[in-house]
Amino acid sequence: MKGCPNLQKQRGLSLGGLILALVLVGLAAVLGMQIVPAVVEFQSIKKAVNDARNTGTNAQEIEFSYNKIAQAGYITSVTGKDLTIVKEDGAYVVSFAYEKKLPLFGPASLLLEFNATTDKKH
């Protein structure tokens, strides 16, 4: 008989593994807290551009309408001057593009590039 009875191998998370997991979850949470508002803002801009395109009958009206909607929605990343408004086959197509730089820590930052184009207005 040996000194120890049959012991099964221990299973579980060590303290080092737990700390590593917590650090990874924390980093994911910090990234999420920075990225989610930027994506929500992008969706708001897309909706404002579509609404402006649907209410305007020419490029100037679309730009003016977008500026009004953006002002009411506290949208500052894209102005009416940033919109590219083109008439294709008698319909207006509005597009925009912008970048958002999110500082993370120290010299590290995250660059998000957003762009969208509306469908043709019939």
N, C-alpha and C positions, 0 to 999 in steps of 0.2 A: 504494500500500500504506500502510496506517495503521500507527501505532506499535505497536499491540497486536494479536496474533492473536485470533481469535474465542474469547473467554472466556465460558463459561456463567455465568449468574448464580449467585452463591454461595447455598447453602441451608444451613440449620441454625439452631441456637439461639444467640442472642447471650448475652453474659454477663448482661445485665439480664434477659433472658427466663429464663435458668437460675435466677437468684436468685429471681425472682418465682415460678417453678414450685416451687422448694424451700420457699419460705415457705408457699405454698398446701398443699403436701403436709404440712408440719409442723403447720399449723393443723388440717388434717383428722385427723392422727394424735392431736393433743392432744384434740380433740373426741371421737374414737373411744375413747380411753383413759378418758374420763370418762363417756361415755354407755353403753358396753357393760356395765360393772358394774351400773349402775342398771337396765338392761333385764334382766340376769340375775337381779338381786334381785327384780324384779317377777314374773318367771316362777316363781321359788321361792315367792313369796307366793301366787301363783295355785294352784300345786300343793299348798301347805300348806292353803289354804282348801278346795280340793276334797277332800283327804284327810280333813280335819276334818269336813266336811259328810257324807262317806260313813260315818264311824265314829260320829257322834253321832246320838242319837234325839230330842233336843230342843235348844232354843236354848242352854241352859246347857252341855250336854254338847259341843255344837259349839264354843262359845267356849273351854271348858276344853281340849278336844282341840287346837284351833288353838294355844293358848298353849303347850302341851307341844311340839307340832311346831315352832313358831317358836323356842322356846328351844333345842331340839336343833339347829336349822338356823341359829342366830345371826341370826335375823330381828328387827330392831328398829324398822323403819319403820312397821309396822302391828301393833297389839296386838289381843287378842281384843275389847277394848272398842270398837275402831274398826270392827268388823264390823257390818254391818246384816243381821240374820237375820230373815227374814219367812217365814211359812208360807202358801203359796199352793196351793189345791186339795189339801190334805193333804200337800204336799211342801215341804221347806225350800229356800229360795233365799237364798244368802249373797252379799252384795256389799260392796265396799270401794272407797275412793278416797283417794289421798294425792298430795302434791306433793313433788318433790325439787328443791332449788335447788343447782346446781353452779356454784361460782365459777370464772370463766375467767381473767381478768386485770384488775387495776385495779377499776373500778366495774362491769365487765361480768360478767354471770352468765347461766346458762341455766336456765330453769324447765321441768321435765318434770312433766306431770300424768298420773298413772296411775289407772285405774279398771277394775274387772272385776266380773262377776256370774256366778255358777255356774248351771248348768242345774238344773231341778227334780229333786230326788231322789225316785225312785219307790220 
